[in-house]
Structure formats: structure tokens, C-alpha cells
Amino acid sequence: MMLNIHFYQIVRVITLFPQVIWLSFEKNLAPKTEFLRTSLNLSDEEVRRLMLTMPQVLGLSMEKNLMPKMSYYIEVVQYDEEELRENILAQPSLLVHSLEKRIKPRVEKLARMNFQFRYCPMHILGFTDIAFEKW
């Protein structure tokens, strides 16, 4: 996979997620970008855009973090694969918020209020707890 990342974009990634410099290309970056490409059916350009927008995704564990979140969005939120793909491309932070501390509690609270997460603004996960409660 060729992402065609320019020098200034590499600087941006390092600025947003400095830990990336300690990640192994062979053990971390290549498998993770391939996993995202195949599991979300992304083009190389879409993977590049995702990495440039939310490089923190590169630091997440596939087994302990990315896979459980994607499963949750499909099984509980009931996104189909295309909706999951489109929503992650539009709001990559859907992958970086804590499943146990942020995503599940908000989805469950919305459900108790007879709202479905899938119909709420995607940026709702980015709200502080106080802003979420006011919303």
C-alpha cells in the first residue's frame, strides 16, 4: 500500500501524535493500516486521510481496541458495514474514544432516553461529560 504522504504531512502526524515515532512499521503501522483498509473497505487515499486526520488511531491495539469498537458499532449501534465506513471517514474520533468509558455509557444513556446513537450527531462523543448532559 502506498500512502504518498508528504513531508509536511509527516510533521503534522508527529505533532498530533508524537508516539508514532516509536511505533514499528513492520509490527504496528503496516498491519494496522492494512487492517483498517480491509475491514472498512478503504482506498489508499481514504487510509491516508484517516491517518492524517486522526493519527492517534495508529497507537490503538487492533485486538483490544479497534476490533471491539467496530463490533460494537455494528452489533449494538446497528451500523451496517457501509455506514460504519462512512461514519469513521467523516468522524475518525469514533475509533479513539474509550469504548467502556465513553462510547457504551453514552449509547446506553441515549437508549434509555429513547434516542438511537446512530441518529445523533457524530460529534456527540467528543462532548465533555457536562456538555453531553446538557445536550
N, C-alpha and C positions, 0 to 999 in steps of 0.2 A: 504494500500500500504506500503510495506516495502522497504526502500531505502538502507539499510545496509551501512550507512555512518560511516566511522571510525573516531576516534578522530582527527587524523592529517588532515582529510578532513574537519571536522568541523572548525578547526583552520584556514584552507585555506579560507573557506566561510566567516568567521568572518573577516579575514584580507582583503579580497577583497570587502566585503560589511558589514561593522560593524553594520549598521542599522538593520540587520537581528535579532539582539538580542532583539529588541523592538517589533518585529512582533509576533502577537498571532498565536500559532499553529492552534487552532480551527477556528479562524476567517480569517486567512490570508494564512498561509503556506499550510495547508491541502487542502483547497478549490482550491488554485492556482495550486498546483502540480496535483491535480485531473483534473482540467480544462485542463492543458497542456497535461496530459496523454490521456484524452479522445478526445480533439479537434485535436490533432496531431497524435493520434493512437500510442502513445509511450509505450514501455515496461517500467517496473520499472527501469531497468538498464539505459535506454535512458533518463528517467526523472532525475535520479541520475547524469548522466554525464552532462546533460544540467545545472542542479543546481550547480554542481561543477565547470563547465567551466564559467558560466555567472550568478553568484548568484544575480546580480542586478535585474534579472527578478522577483525575489521574492518580490521586492518592488514596482512593477508596478501594477496599477489598472487593473483588468480584463475588467471592463466595459469601462473605459476611455482610456485604452492604448492597452492592448493585443488584445481584440476583434477587435477594429478598424484597427489595423495593419494587423492582419490576413485577415480581409475582404478586405483590400486594396491590399494585395499581391495576393489574389485570383481574385478579380474583376478587378483591374486595371493592375497589372503586369501579370495577367493571369496564375499564377501558378495553377496547379491542386493540389488536397489535398496531393498527394504523393510528388510532387515537393516541396511544402511548408514544409512538414515534413522533407525531406532530406536536404533542404537548411538551415532550422533552426538548425537541428542537426549539420550540417557542419559549420555553421556560426551563433551561437546563438545571436550575436550582432544585427542581423536583427530585434530582438524584443526590443532592448533597445534604439535604435536611435529614435529621435523625428520624429513622422510622419509628422507634419506640418513644422518643421524647417529643416529637413534633408532628409527624405525619399521622400516625394512628390516633393520638388523642384528638386532633382536630377533625379528622374524618368521623370519628365516633361522636364527638360533640355535635357536629353538623347533622349527623343522622338522628340524634336524639331530638334535634330541633326540626326534623323533617326536611332537611336540606341534603341534597346529594353533592358530594365534593366535586364530582365531575361537571356540575353546572355552575360552580362557584368560580370567581376569578382565579386564574392560575397563580397569581402572585400572593394569594392568601397565606401560603406557607411562609412567606417572607415577613409577614406582620410580626411585630413583637407580641408577646402574650397580652399586654394591655390593649394594643390596637386590635388584636383579634377579638378580645372580649367585647370591645366597643362596637365592632362591626356587626 
